Amino acid sequence: MEIRKIYEVVPDRDASGEGMLRVIDESGEDYLFPKDWFVAVQPSAELLSALQIA
């Protein structure tokens, strides 16, 4: 995990109930991490478009 990097979260009700998030890391694998390690962001349409290009 890298500080200030945007990561994709996979919905997981069981993990969420335990205070965890299932996050896809740089390797493309998903792992559980504490929710409080992350801040949710709502990217603008422009940012989403730029991320799809990258």
N, CA, C and O atoms as a GROMACS GRO file, in nm:
protein
  216
    1MET      N    1   0.083  -0.117   0.000
    1MET     CA    2   0.000   0.000   0.000
    1MET      C    3   0.089   0.124   0.000
    1MET      O    4   0.194   0.129   0.064
    2GLU      N    5   0.043   0.223  -0.073
    2GLU     CA    6   0.116   0.349  -0.080
    2GLU      C    7   0.028   0.463  -0.028
    2GLU      O    8  -0.091   0.468  -0.057
    3ILE      N    9   0.087   0.551   0.049
    3ILE     CA   10   0.014   0.666   0.103
    3ILE      C   11  -0.031   0.756  -0.011
    3ILE      O   12   0.043   0.780  -0.107
    4ARG      N   13  -0.154   0.806   0.000
    4ARG     CA   14  -0.217   0.900  -0.095
    4ARG      C   15  -0.245   0.838  -0.231
    4ARG      O   16  -0.266   0.912  -0.328
    5LYS      N   17  -0.247   0.709  -0.241
    5LYS     CA   18  -0.279   0.642  -0.368
    5LYS      C   19  -0.427   0.604  -0.366
    5LYS      O   20  -0.482   0.572  -0.261
    6ILE      N   21  -0.490   0.606  -0.483
    6ILE     CA   22  -0.630   0.567  -0.495
    6ILE      C   23  -0.636   0.417  -0.521
    6ILE      O   24  -0.572   0.366  -0.612
    7TYR      N   25  -0.715   0.348  -0.438
    7TYR     CA   26  -0.731   0.203  -0.451
    7TYR      C   27  -0.878   0.170  -0.473
    7TYR      O   28  -0.967   0.238  -0.423
    8GLU      N   29  -0.902   0.064  -0.548
    8GLU     CA   30  -1.037   0.016  -0.571
    8GLU      C   31  -1.080  -0.073  -0.454
    8GLU      O   32  -1.002  -0.156  -0.406
    9VAL      N   33  -1.203  -0.054  -0.410
    9VAL     CA   34  -1.259  -0.134  -0.300
    9VAL      C   35  -1.360  -0.231  -0.359
    9VAL      O   36  -1.443  -0.194  -0.442
   10VAL      N   37  -1.352  -0.356  -0.315
   10VAL     CA   38  -1.447  -0.459  -0.356
   10VAL      C   39  -1.553  -0.470  -0.247
   10VAL      O   40  -1.519  -0.488  -0.130
   11PRO      N   41  -1.682  -0.460  -0.283
   11PRO     CA   42  -1.786  -0.472  -0.181
   11PRO      C   43  -1.777  -0.607  -0.108
   11PRO      O   44  -1.765  -0.712  -0.171
   12ASP      N   45  -1.783  -0.602   0.024
   12ASP     CA   46  -1.776  -0.724   0.106
   12ASP      C   47  -1.847  -0.694   0.238
   12ASP      O   48  -1.789  -0.634   0.328
   13ARG      N   49  -1.974  -0.736   0.249
   13ARG     CA   50  -2.055  -0.706   0.368
   13ARG      C   51  -1.995  -0.766   0.494
   13ARG      O   52  -1.994  -0.702   0.599
   14ASP      N   53  -1.945  -0.889   0.485
   14ASP     CA   54  -1.887  -0.953   0.604
   14ASP      C   55  -1.767  -0.874   0.656
   14ASP      O   56  -1.755  -0.850   0.776
   15ALA      N   57  -1.680  -0.833   0.565
   15ALA     CA   58  -1.561  -0.756   0.604
   15ALA      C   59  -1.602  -0.622   0.662
   15ALA      O   60  -1.547  -0.578   0.763
   16SER      N   61  -1.699  -0.557   0.599
   16SER     CA   62  -1.745  -0.426   0.645
   16SER      C   63  -1.800  -0.435   0.787
   16SER      O   64  -1.778  -0.345   0.868
   17GLY      N   65  -1.872  -0.542   0.816
   17GLY     CA   66  -1.926  -0.562   0.949
   17GLY      C   67  -1.818  -0.578   1.056
   17GLY      O   68  -1.844  -0.557   1.174
   18GLU      N   69  -1.699  -0.615   1.013
   18GLU     CA   70  -1.586  -0.632   1.104
   18GLU      C   71  -1.492  -0.510   1.104
   18GLU      O   72  -1.386  -0.514   1.166
   19GLY      N   73  -1.534  -0.401   1.034
   19GLY     CA   74  -1.452  -0.280   1.030
   19GLY      C   75  -1.337  -0.288   0.930
   19GLY      O   76  -1.237  -0.218   0.944
   20MET      N   77  -1.353  -0.375   0.830
   20MET     CA   78  -1.247  -0.395   0.731
   20MET      C   79  -1.298  -0.358   0.592
   20MET      O   80  -1.418  -0.353   0.567
   21LEU      N   81  -1.203  -0.333   0.501
   21LEU     CA   82  -1.231  -0.311   0.359
   21LEU      C   83  -1.153  -0.412   0.278
   21LEU      O   84  -1.040  -0.446   0.312
   22ARG      N   85  -1.214  -0.461   0.171
   22ARG     CA   86  -1.143  -0.549   0.077
   22ARG      C   87  -1.092  -0.459  -0.034
   22ARG      O   88  -1.170  -0.402  -0.111
   23VAL      N   89  -0.961  -0.446  -0.043
   23VAL     CA   90  -0.896  -0.351  -0.133
   23VAL      C   91  -0.807  -0.425  -0.232
   23VAL      O   92  -0.736  -0.518  -0.196
   24ILE      N   93  -0.813  -0.381  -0.359
   24ILE     CA   94  -0.726  -0.438  -0.462
   24ILE      C   95  -0.595  -0.360  -0.460
   24ILE      O   96  -0.594  -0.238  -0.476
   25ASP      N   97  -0.484  -0.431  -0.440
   25ASP     CA   98  -0.354  -0.364  -0.431
   25ASP      C   99  -0.284  -0.362  -0.567
   25ASP      O  100  -0.343  -0.398  -0.669
   26GLU      N  101  -0.158  -0.321  -0.566
   26GLU     CA  102  -0.081  -0.308  -0.690
   26GLU      C  103  -0.063  -0.439  -0.766
   26GLU      O  104  -0.043  -0.439  -0.887
   27SER      N  105  -0.069  -0.549  -0.695
   27SER     CA  106  -0.050  -0.680  -0.761
   27SER      C  107  -0.177  -0.726  -0.831
   27SER      O  108  -0.175  -0.823  -0.907
   28GLY      N  109  -0.289  -0.656  -0.806
   28GLY     CA  110  -0.416  -0.696  -0.865
   28GLY      C  111  -0.495  -0.790  -0.776
   28GLY      O  112  -0.606  -0.830  -0.810
   29GLU      N  113  -0.437  -0.826  -0.663
   29GLU     CA  114  -0.505  -0.915  -0.567
   29GLU      C  115  -0.581  -0.831  -0.465
   29GLU      O  116  -0.545  -0.716  -0.439
   30ASP      N  117  -0.687  -0.888  -0.408
   30ASP     CA  118  -0.760  -0.815  -0.304
   30ASP      C  119  -0.727  -0.872  -0.167
   30ASP      O  120  -0.713  -0.993  -0.149
   31TYR      N  121  -0.716  -0.780  -0.072
   31TYR     CA  122  -0.682  -0.814   0.066
   31TYR      C  123  -0.767  -0.731   0.160
   31TYR      O  124  -0.820  -0.627   0.122
   32LEU      N  125  -0.780  -0.777   0.283
   32LEU     CA  126  -0.854  -0.702   0.384
   32LEU      C  127  -0.761  -0.608   0.460
   32LEU      O  128  -0.650  -0.644   0.498
   33PHE      N  129  -0.811  -0.484   0.481
   33PHE     CA  130  -0.738  -0.384   0.557
   33PHE      C  131  -0.837  -0.312   0.648
   33PHE      O  132  -0.956  -0.308   0.618
   34PRO      N  133  -0.790  -0.255   0.758
   34PRO     CA  134  -0.879  -0.178   0.845
   34PRO      C  135  -0.937  -0.058   0.771
   34PRO      O  136  -0.866   0.012   0.699
   35LYS      N  137  -1.068  -0.034   0.789
   35LYS     CA  138  -1.135   0.080   0.724
   35LYS      C  139  -1.068   0.212   0.757
   35LYS      O  140  -1.060   0.301   0.673
   36ASP      N  141  -1.019   0.225   0.881
   36ASP     CA  142  -0.965   0.355   0.922
   36ASP      C  143  -0.830   0.388   0.859
   36ASP      O  144  -0.774   0.494   0.885
   37TRP      N  145  -0.778   0.299   0.777
   37TRP     CA  146  -0.656   0.328   0.701
   37TRP      C  147  -0.687   0.408   0.575
   37TRP      O  148  -0.595   0.456   0.509
   38PHE      N  149  -0.815   0.422   0.540
   38PHE     CA  150  -0.854   0.480   0.412
   38PHE      C  151  -0.954   0.593   0.430
   38PHE      O  152  -1.024   0.602   0.531
   39VAL      N  153  -0.960   0.679   0.329
   39VAL     CA  154  -1.059   0.785   0.322
   39VAL      C  155  -1.133   0.767   0.191
   39VAL      O  156  -1.071   0.760   0.085
   40ALA      N  157  -1.265   0.760   0.197
   40ALA     CA  158  -1.345   0.744   0.076
   40ALA      C  159  -1.346   0.875  -0.002
   40ALA      O  160  -1.357   0.983   0.056
   41VAL      N  161  -1.334   0.865  -0.132
   41VAL     CA  162  -1.341   0.983  -0.219
   41VAL      C  163  -1.446   0.959  -0.326
   41VAL      O  164  -1.470   0.846  -0.369
   42GLN      N  165  -1.508   1.067  -0.369
   42GLN     CA  166  -1.604   1.062  -0.478
   42GLN      C  167  -1.539   1.135  -0.596
   42GLN      O  168  -1.549   1.257  -0.606
   43PRO      N  169  -1.473   1.060  -0.684
   43PRO     CA  170  -1.403   1.126  -0.796
   43PRO      C  171  -1.500   1.191  -0.893
   43PRO      O  172  -1.610   1.141  -0.916
   44SER      N  173  -1.458   1.302  -0.949
   44SER     CA  174  -1.538   1.372  -1.050
   44SER      C  175  -1.539   1.290  -1.178
   44SER      O  176  -1.456   1.201  -1.196
   45ALA      N  177  -1.632   1.320  -1.266
   45ALA     CA  178  -1.640   1.252  -1.395
   45ALA      C  179  -1.511   1.271  -1.473
   45ALA      O  180  -1.466   1.180  -1.543
   46GLU      N  181  -1.451   1.390  -1.461
   46GLU     CA  182  -1.325   1.419  -1.530
   46GLU      C  183  -1.212   1.329  -1.479
   46GLU      O  184  -1.133   1.277  -1.558
   47LEU      N  185  -1.204   1.311  -1.346
   47LEU     CA  186  -1.102   1.225  -1.290
   47LEU      C  187  -1.125   1.080  -1.331
   47LEU      O  188  -1.030   1.010  -1.367
   48LEU      N  189  -1.248   1.034  -1.325
   48LEU     CA  190  -1.278   0.896  -1.367
   48LEU      C  191  -1.236   0.872  -1.511
   48LEU      O  192  -1.180   0.768  -1.544
   49SER      N  193  -1.262   0.968  -1.595
   49SER     CA  194  -1.222   0.958  -1.736
   49SER      C  195  -1.072   0.950  -1.749
   49SER      O  196  -1.021   0.868  -1.825
   50ALA      N  197  -1.000   1.034  -1.675
   50ALA     CA  198  -0.854   1.034  -1.680
   50ALA      C  199  -0.798   0.903  -1.628
   50ALA      O  200  -0.700   0.852  -1.682
   51LEU      N  201  -0.859   0.847  -1.524
   51LEU     CA  202  -0.811   0.720  -1.469
   51LEU      C  203  -0.833   0.605  -1.566
   51LEU      O  204  -0.752   0.513  -1.571
   52GLN      N  205  -0.939   0.608  -1.641
   52GLN     CA  206  -0.966   0.503  -1.739
   52GLN      C  207  -0.865   0.507  -1.853
   52GLN      O  208  -0.832   0.402  -1.910
   53ILE      N  209  -0.818   0.624  -1.886
   53ILE     CA  210  -0.717   0.639  -1.992
   53ILE      C  211  -0.582   0.588  -1.945
   53ILE      O  212  -0.508   0.529  -2.023
   54ALA      N  213  -0.550   0.612  -1.818
   54ALA     CA  214  -0.419   0.579  -1.762
   54ALA      C  215  -0.398   0.433  -1.746
   54ALA      O  216  -0.292   0.390  -1.700
   0.00000   0.00000   0.00000
